[in-house]
Amino acid sequence: MPQTETPGTEVALRSRPRWWTELPLILLVYGCYSAGRLLARGDVSGAVDHGLAILRIEKALHLNAEHPLNRLFTREAWLGVPADFWYASLHYLVTPAVLVWLFRARAPHYRAARTWLLASTFIGLIGFTLLPTCPPRLLDAGHGFVDTMAQYSSYGWWGGEASAPRGMGGMTNQYAAMPSLHVGWALWCGVLLWRHGGTRLTKVLGVVYPLVTAIVVMGTANHYLLDAVAGVAVMGVGYLLAPALMRAVDRLRARLSRPVAPVVSGTGSPIVSAGCQTSAGERIPRQRESRPGAAAGPDVPATDAGEGAPTPAR
């Protein structure tokens, strides 16, 4: 016996994202994000001033997680080299992997998670534009930071220009330290793994991944502690904005897909029977001949004008 779909099921199936629409959307947004990072380089002296200002604020707040972590990673290659690989690769691998996993295995949660990620990413791009910031590794050596990715460049594909492959440093913006979307995206992955993973292992990974990422970005001298805090704040704002953005998109989609009644040429009036089925003998749906004494259709008995009942055949 064929299964019948309820209206709710039909709407859910129709509104479920499709990969052939999601993939171009994700690629478009990531392309805009990457291009925006390149365009928002800012001037170097201003970026250095912003980096030094962050250091002064952290000193006033007695925060100094970057220096001890950076010294540890610089001194211990067995920590520094894996940290560099972590920084240069997982940011670009784990986030898409979690997105695909949600799409395939946790479809009801995918749209909200995707909207949260995209909204937060655009907010981060605004931060790069308004506040270009020099990372610790690019400050003068007198400030006590060592670029571990440059120190251990012989172990990986990167050179001395962040995580970009050798010779391609011009394709990245090295002064986009504030906020840290390495930390922000890792937090997004962690929350979703914790919420929807379903196993103890995924919950552990949901906690470990963002915490280790925060340690790595500071230990490799790519971000300040306040950059990491700003990355968390950006994700929080994106999380709050996501429901409103989805409602706005739904309203726009409903408005664009609203059916329009066809109009009779030259009259400007919609067709009365648009969308209705006519039965035999009816010229207009649900409407009979109203003139007294008018002949009925071949399949409809004539009615008596006075009584309103069928006239018996003679």
C-alpha positions as CSV (number, residue, x, y, z in Angstrom):
1,M,0.0,0.0,0.0
2,P,1.6,3.3,-1.0
3,Q,2.5,5.7,1.9
4,T,0.8,9.0,1.9
5,E,2.9,12.1,2.9
6,T,1.4,14.5,5.3
7,P,1.6,18.3,4.5
8,G,4.3,18.7,7.2
9,T,6.4,15.9,5.7
10,E,6.1,17.4,2.2
11,V,7.2,20.8,3.4
12,A,10.1,19.3,5.3
13,L,11.3,17.3,2.2
14,R,10.9,20.4,0.0
15,S,12.9,22.6,2.4
16,R,15.7,20.2,3.1
17,P,19.0,21.5,1.7
18,R,20.4,19.9,-1.4
19,W,24.1,19.4,-2.0
20,W,24.0,21.0,-5.5
21,T,22.8,24.3,-3.9
22,E,24.8,24.1,-0.7
23,L,28.2,23.5,-2.2
24,P,28.1,26.6,-4.5
25,L,26.9,28.6,-1.6
26,I,29.7,27.5,0.7
27,L,32.3,28.0,-2.0
28,L,30.9,31.4,-2.8
29,V,31.0,32.6,0.8
30,Y,34.5,31.1,1.4
31,G,35.7,32.8,-1.8
32,C,34.3,36.2,-0.6
33,Y,35.9,35.6,2.8
34,S,39.3,34.8,1.3
35,A,39.1,37.8,-1.1
36,G,38.0,40.1,1.7
37,R,41.0,39.1,3.8
38,L,43.3,40.0,0.9
39,L,41.5,43.3,0.4
40,A,41.5,44.2,4.1
41,R,45.3,44.2,4.5
42,G,45.4,47.7,6.1
43,D,48.6,49.5,6.6
44,V,51.5,47.7,8.3
45,S,52.3,50.4,10.8
46,G,48.7,50.5,12.0
47,A,48.5,46.8,12.3
48,V,51.7,46.8,14.4
49,D,50.3,49.5,16.6
50,H,47.1,47.4,17.1
51,G,49.2,44.4,18.1
52,L,51.2,46.4,20.6
53,A,48.0,47.9,22.0
54,I,46.7,44.3,22.6
55,L,49.9,43.4,24.4
56,R,49.6,46.5,26.7
57,I,46.0,45.6,27.5
58,E,47.0,42.0,28.4
59,K,49.8,43.3,30.5
60,A,47.4,45.6,32.4
61,L,45.1,42.6,32.9
62,H,48.0,40.4,34.0
63,L,47.4,38.1,31.0
64,N,50.5,36.5,29.5
65,A,49.7,33.1,28.1
66,E,51.5,33.7,24.7
67,H,55.1,34.1,26.0
68,P,55.4,30.8,28.0
69,L,53.6,28.8,25.4
70,N,55.7,30.2,22.6
71,R,58.9,29.6,24.5
72,L,57.8,26.0,25.1
73,F,57.0,25.3,21.4
74,T,60.2,27.0,20.3
75,R,62.4,24.9,22.7
76,E,60.6,21.6,22.2
77,A,60.4,20.5,18.6
78,W,58.3,17.5,19.4
79,L,55.6,20.0,20.5
80,G,56.3,22.8,18.1
81,V,56.3,20.8,14.8
82,P,52.9,19.0,15.5
83,A,51.5,22.4,16.6
84,D,52.6,24.0,13.3
85,F,50.9,21.1,11.3
86,W,47.8,21.5,13.5
87,Y,47.6,25.3,12.7
88,A,48.4,24.9,9.0
89,S,45.9,22.1,8.2
90,L,43.1,21.3,10.6
91,H,41.4,24.7,10.3
92,Y,40.8,23.9,6.6
93,L,40.0,20.2,7.1
94,V,38.0,19.7,10.3
95,T,35.5,22.5,9.6
96,P,34.4,21.2,6.2
97,A,34.4,17.6,7.5
98,V,32.0,18.6,10.3
99,L,29.8,20.5,7.9
100,V,29.6,17.5,5.5
101,W,28.9,15.1,8.5
102,L,26.0,17.4,9.6
103,F,24.6,17.5,6.1
104,R,24.6,13.7,5.7
105,A,24.0,12.4,9.2
106,R,22.3,15.2,11.1
107,A,20.3,17.0,8.4
108,P,17.7,18.6,10.7
109,H,20.5,20.5,12.4
110,Y,22.5,21.4,9.3
111,R,20.8,24.6,8.2
112,A,21.1,26.3,11.6
113,A,24.7,25.2,12.0
114,R,25.6,26.4,8.5
115,T,23.9,29.8,9.0
116,W,25.7,30.2,12.3
117,L,29.1,29.5,10.7
118,L,28.6,31.8,7.8
119,A,27.2,34.7,9.9
120,S,30.2,34.5,12.3
121,T,32.7,34.3,9.4
122,F,31.3,37.6,7.9
123,I,31.5,39.2,11.3
124,G,35.1,38.1,11.6
125,L,35.8,39.7,8.2
126,I,34.5,43.0,9.5
127,G,36.9,42.7,12.3
128,F,39.8,42.1,9.9
129,T,38.8,45.2,7.9
130,L,38.3,47.6,10.8
131,L,41.1,46.3,13.0
132,P,44.1,44.9,11.0
133,T,46.4,43.4,13.6
134,C,50.0,42.3,13.5
135,P,50.3,38.8,15.1
136,P,53.0,38.3,17.8
137,R,55.3,36.4,15.4
138,L,55.7,39.6,13.2
139,L,56.5,41.9,16.0
140,D,60.1,43.1,16.6
141,A,62.2,40.3,18.2
142,G,62.6,42.5,21.3
143,H,59.1,41.6,22.3
144,G,60.1,38.0,22.9
145,F,58.2,36.1,20.3
146,V,59.6,33.5,17.8
147,D,57.8,32.5,14.6
148,T,57.7,28.7,15.1
149,M,56.4,28.1,11.6
150,A,59.5,29.8,10.2
151,Q,61.7,28.0,12.6
152,Y,60.3,24.6,11.6
153,S,59.5,25.4,8.0
154,S,61.8,22.5,6.8
155,Y,59.3,20.0,8.3
156,G,56.2,21.3,6.3
157,W,54.9,22.9,3.2
158,W,54.8,26.4,4.7
159,G,57.6,29.1,4.6
160,G,57.9,32.2,6.7
161,E,54.5,33.7,5.8
162,A,51.9,32.0,8.1
163,S,50.4,28.7,6.9
164,A,50.6,29.6,3.2
165,P,52.7,27.2,1.0
166,R,56.2,28.4,0.1
167,G,56.1,31.1,-2.5
168,M,52.4,31.8,-2.0
169,G,52.6,34.2,0.9
170,G,51.1,37.0,-1.2
171,M,47.8,35.0,-1.3
172,T,47.2,35.5,2.5
173,N,46.7,38.4,4.8
174,Q,49.2,38.1,7.6
175,Y,47.7,41.0,9.5
176,A,44.3,39.4,10.1
177,A,44.9,38.3,13.6
178,M,41.9,39.9,15.3
179,P,39.6,38.0,15.8
180,S,41.0,34.4,15.6
181,L,38.7,32.4,13.4
182,H,41.0,29.5,14.0
183,V,39.6,29.5,17.5
184,G,36.1,30.5,16.4
185,W,35.7,27.7,13.8
186,A,37.2,25.2,16.2
187,L,34.6,26.3,18.8
188,W,31.9,25.8,16.2
189,C,33.1,22.3,15.5
190,G,33.4,21.5,19.2
191,V,29.9,22.6,20.1
192,L,28.4,20.6,17.2
193,L,30.4,17.5,18.1
194,W,29.3,17.7,21.7
195,R,25.6,18.3,20.8
196,H,25.1,15.9,18.0
197,G,28.0,13.4,18.1
198,G,26.1,10.8,20.1
199,T,29.2,9.0,21.5
200,R,31.6,9.7,24.4
201,L,34.5,10.0,21.9
202,T,32.8,12.7,19.9
203,K,32.0,14.6,23.1
204,V,35.7,14.4,24.2
205,L,36.8,15.6,20.7
206,G,34.3,18.4,21.0
207,V,36.1,19.7,24.1
208,V,39.7,18.9,23.1
209,Y,39.7,20.3,19.6
210,P,38.9,24.0,20.4
211,L,41.0,24.0,23.6
212,V,44.1,22.6,21.8
213,T,43.5,25.0,18.9
214,A,43.5,27.9,21.3
215,I,46.8,26.7,22.8
216,V,48.3,26.1,19.3
217,V,47.5,29.6,17.9
218,M,49.2,31.2,20.9
219,G,52.1,28.8,21.1
220,T,53.0,29.3,17.5
221,A,52.8,33.1,18.0
222,N,50.0,33.5,15.4
223,H,47.5,35.0,17.8
224,Y,47.2,36.8,21.1
225,L,45.0,35.6,24.0
226,L,42.6,38.4,23.3
227,D,42.4,37.3,19.6
228,A,41.2,33.9,20.9
229,V,38.7,35.6,23.2
230,A,37.4,37.8,20.3
231,G,37.0,34.6,18.2
232,V,34.8,33.1,20.8
233,A,32.8,36.4,21.1
234,V,32.3,36.5,17.3
235,M,30.9,33.0,17.3
236,G,28.6,34.0,20.1
237,V,27.2,36.9,18.1
238,G,26.8,34.7,15.0
239,Y,24.9,32.1,17.1
240,L,22.5,34.8,18.3
241,L,22.0,36.2,14.8
242,A,21.4,32.9,13.0
243,P,17.7,32.4,13.9
244,A,16.8,35.9,12.7
245,L,18.8,35.4,9.5
246,M,17.0,32.1,8.8
247,R,13.6,33.7,9.4
248,A,14.5,36.5,7.0
249,V,15.5,34.1,4.3
250,D,12.3,32.1,4.8
251,R,10.2,35.2,4.4
252,L,12.0,36.2,1.3
253,R,11.7,32.7,-0.2
254,A,8.0,32.6,0.6
255,R,7.5,35.9,-1.1
256,L,9.4,34.9,-4.2
257,S,7.6,31.6,-4.5
258,R,4.1,33.0,-3.8
259,P,1.8,31.9,-6.8
260,V,0.3,34.7,-8.9
261,A,-3.2,34.3,-10.3
262,P,-3.2,34.4,-14.1
263,V,-4.8,37.5,-15.7
264,V,-7.1,37.5,-18.7
265,S,-5.5,39.5,-21.4
266,G,-7.0,43.0,-21.8
267,T,-9.2,42.9,-18.6
268,G,-6.6,43.1,-15.8
269,S,-8.8,40.7,-13.8
270,P,-7.8,37.2,-12.6
271,I,-9.4,34.2,-14.1
272,V,-12.3,33.1,-11.9
273,S,-11.7,29.4,-12.4
274,A,-7.9,29.5,-12.1
275,G,-6.8,26.3,-10.4
276,C,-10.4,24.8,-10.3
277,Q,-11.7,21.8,-12.1
278,T,-15.0,22.1,-14.1
279,S,-17.5,19.3,-14.1
280,A,-19.6,18.2,-17.0
281,G,-22.2,20.8,-17.9
282,E,-20.5,23.6,-16.0
283,R,-19.1,26.6,-17.8
284,I,-17.7,28.2,-14.6
285,P,-16.9,26.0,-11.6
286,R,-19.6,25.9,-9.0
287,Q,-21.9,28.1,-11.0
288,R,-25.1,27.0,-12.9
289,E,-27.2,28.9,-15.5
290,S,-29.1,31.5,-13.6
291,R,-31.6,32.7,-16.3
292,P,-35.2,31.4,-15.8
293,G,-36.2,28.9,-18.4
294,A,-32.7,28.4,-19.7
295,A,-32.0,25.1,-21.2
296,A,-29.9,22.8,-19.0
297,G,-26.9,20.9,-20.2
298,P,-27.2,17.5,-21.8
299,D,-26.4,15.7,-18.5
300,V,-28.1,18.0,-16.0
301,P,-31.9,18.0,-15.6
302,A,-33.7,21.3,-16.0
303,T,-34.9,23.0,-12.9
304,D,-38.2,24.7,-12.2
305,A,-37.6,28.4,-11.6
306,G,-40.3,28.6,-9.0
307,E,-39.6,25.5,-6.9
308,G,-35.9,25.0,-7.4
309,A,-36.4,21.2,-7.9
310,P,-35.9,19.1,-11.0
311,T,-38.9,19.0,-13.4
312,P,-40.0,15.4,-14.0
313,A,-39.7,14.2,-17.6
314,R,-43.0,13.9,-19.5
